[in-house]
Amino acid sequence: MSTNEPQGPTAALDARTQARGGARRSFEVGSLRDYGIVFAFIALFLVLTFSSDVFLTKGNLLNLADQSAALGILACGMTLVIIAGGFDLSVGAIFAVTAIVGAKVTNSSGAELGVLAALTAGMALGLVNGVLATVGRLNPFVATIATTLVFRGLALAISGGFLVAISDASFGNLSQPRVLDVRISVFIFAAFALFCAFLLNRTVYGRHLFAVGGNAEAARLSGVRVNRVRALAYVLMGFASALGGVLVASRTLTVDGNTGMGIEFDAIAAVLVGGTSVMGGEGAIWRTILGVFLLALVGNGFNLLGTDPLYQRIFTGAIIILAVGSDAWIRRGKRA
């Protein structure tokens, strides 16, 4: 036996010290992931409060919440997909095609059937993505880039390349009415966010999402139906895209094939800024919601302070780089 190795009480003490050090590092990196978005949100909120007389007013804050509703719904759905180890770049295209389907059916059969048709179409298109990424074994980036082209083309084909006007004014009841000065769209966003949070944290399916995203092979060996879990996440993403598209269409009662262009990147940005790991297996709905509102504060602040909007995209991109870089650093810290 080597005399250089610590023996007896000294070895035990060293082991305990190392264990405490590892636990402390794990707590620190975990706290950064969980609460970094909270500190960033509070800091930006305070900066805007003291920089603009208009920011901290009821009208501005309610307007922020309303404008964030559709994006927030998409971001909640995207959180489920990314936690499951997937990715979806087609949500903007689904957003458009389902809104057009809803508009067309509303004009022919009424608002109720129009909304139902839009949501059903969204789930069907989400299922297509889910099947391609699971049974088809396609990389989710490649699969959803391809379906983006297909779905966006479908939206243009259904609309004929023209603006589709919704003739039934009752379709606007999804977003335009107010309750206590708050638009209905905000309540719909809150209800969907609560549903996703409950699904993720209080159901067996939620535990399976984390397991599949964390280690798909281990989950499979434990009896989890990995393909089914991931496919359902894409179906829920399709539903969220359709719901967001319907809300946006109900505001103006018009929609076209380019509706929702680029919204997928905003949704992904909100999820990543909120601390959900791009590698899957980790994330939370409440952090995604803070991510949505953080990006909304950035846009609102640029407008209120009269800053050139060109810099908004640059600033948002820098935030995403910081968020993804932090995720990689946290993962390395946990392995250390």
HUGITA-V618785 format. One record per helix or strand of 3 or more residues. SS is the DSSP state (A for helix, B for strand). FROM is the first residue (numbers start at 1). TO is the last residue. Records with the same first field share a line. If there is no record, write none. Layout:
SS=FROM-TO  FROM-TO
This chain:
A=8-51  58-83  91-109  111-133  140-159  169-174  184-202  204-214  216-221  226-252  263-273  285-304  310-335
